[in-house]
Amino acid sequence: MTWRATGAPNPIRILLVEDDDGDAKAVERTFLKADVANPILRARDGIEAMQILKGTGEQPRLDPPYLLLVDLNLPRMNGIQLVTAIREDPDLHGTIIFMLTTSNRAEDKRSAYSLNVTGYILKERAGEDFLKLFLLVDSYCRIVEMP
């Protein structure tokens, strides 16, 4: 199965911004087990993610439609800094972003939602049944009209 935005010829691409190899592999395994064939590209920090989104450095630009799964605790540029940079960029400000993190701190949740993230998902809960993360993103992609 491949998620597509309604009326879009290209599948929805997923940019996973995650520095932990184990967590990244868990996300990828879940999507594979569910037979999701959408392309998953990985950035290891916020700077690399911005390069991918803008097509700068040695990174090719990620063409829409896409959504981001972003870890909060990243080296060089953390998840909140990344989302802030995305929201301040006129070409990227409408990007669909799910935070995927170990932080259950109220301040982190408030910071993320104040930047209009689509959802804030705790890894520990997703870890109990990582399929819940897939089902959430699957429902989102099937129901929501993407730009």
C-alpha positions in Angstrom: 0.0 0.0 0.0 1.2 3.5 -0.8 -0.3 6.7 0.8 -1.1 9.4 -1.7 -2.5 12.8 -1.2 -6.0 13.0 -2.8 -5.4 13.8 -6.5 -1.6 13.7 -6.2 0.3 11.5 -8.6 3.3 11.1 -6.2 3.2 9.1 -3.0 3.5 11.0 0.3 7.1 10.9 1.4 8.1 10.6 5.0 11.1 12.4 6.4 12.1 10.8 9.6 14.3 13.1 11.7 15.9 10.8 14.2 19.4 10.4 15.5 18.9 7.1 17.2 19.5 4.1 14.9 17.3 1.8 16.9 14.4 4.1 17.0 14.8 4.8 13.2 14.8 1.1 12.5 11.7 0.5 14.6 9.8 3.1 12.6 11.0 1.6 9.3 10.2 -1.9 10.4 6.7 -0.9 11.5 6.0 0.6 8.1 7.4 -2.4 6.3 5.3 -4.9 8.4 2.2 -2.9 7.5 3.2 -3.1 3.8 3.5 0.7 3.5 5.6 1.4 0.4 6.0 5.1 0.9 9.5 6.4 0.6 11.1 7.1 4.0 14.1 9.4 4.1 16.1 9.9 7.2 17.9 12.9 8.6 20.0 12.5 11.7 19.5 16.1 13.0 17.6 19.3 12.3 20.4 20.8 10.2 20.4 17.8 7.8 16.5 17.9 7.8 16.6 21.6 6.7 19.1 20.8 4.0 16.8 18.0 2.7 13.7 20.3 2.8 15.5 23.2 1.1 17.8 21.2 -1.2 20.9 22.8 0.1 24.4 21.4 0.9 24.8 18.1 -0.9 21.2 17.1 -0.3 18.6 16.9 -3.1 15.4 18.8 -2.3 12.5 16.7 -0.9 9.6 17.3 -3.2 6.0 17.5 -1.8 3.8 15.9 -0.7 5.6 14.9 2.5 5.2 14.8 6.2 7.8 14.8 9.0 8.3 12.6 12.0 10.6 14.6 14.2 12.5 13.6 17.4 12.7 16.3 20.0 16.2 15.6 21.3 18.5 15.9 18.3 22.2 17.0 18.1 23.1 20.3 16.5 19.5 21.6 15.9 16.9 20.0 18.2 13.3 19.3 17.2 11.8 22.5 18.5 14.5 24.6 16.8 13.8 22.6 13.5 10.1 23.2 13.7 10.6 26.9 14.5 12.9 27.2 11.4 10.3 25.4 9.3 7.4 27.6 10.5 9.5 30.8 9.9 10.3 29.7 6.3 7.5 30.9 3.8 8.2 27.9 1.6 7.9 25.3 4.4 5.6 26.8 7.0 2.7 24.6 6.2 4.7 21.3 6.6 2.9 18.5 8.4 4.9 17.5 11.5 4.5 14.9 14.1 6.8 15.0 17.1 8.0 11.6 18.1 9.9 11.8 21.4 10.8 10.4 24.8 10.0 13.7 26.5 6.8 13.8 28.5 7.6 17.3 29.9 4.6 19.7 29.8 6.9 22.5 28.6 8.0 20.4 25.6 4.5 19.6 24.6 3.4 23.3 24.9 6.4 24.4 22.8 5.6 21.8 20.1 1.9 22.6 20.0 2.6 26.3 20.0 4.4 25.7 16.7 1.3 23.9 15.3 2.6 20.4 15.2 0.0 17.9 14.0 0.7 15.5 16.9 3.0 14.8 19.8 3.7 11.1 20.2 5.6 9.6 23.1 8.1 6.9 22.0 7.5 4.8 25.1 3.8 4.5 24.2 4.5 4.0 20.5 7.1 1.4 21.6 4.4 -0.7 23.4 2.6 -1.0 20.1 4.5 0.9 17.4 1.7 -0.1 15.1 -0.4 2.7 16.8 2.0 5.3 15.3 1.5 3.7 11.9 -2.3 3.6 12.2 -2.3 7.3 13.3 -0.3 8.4 10.3 -2.2 6.0 8.0 -5.6 7.5 9.1 -4.2 11.0 8.8 -3.0 10.4 5.2 -6.2 8.7 4.1 -8.5 11.4 5.6 -6.8 14.7 5.4 -6.5 16.7 2.1 -2.8 17.6 1.7 -1.7 20.8 -0.1 
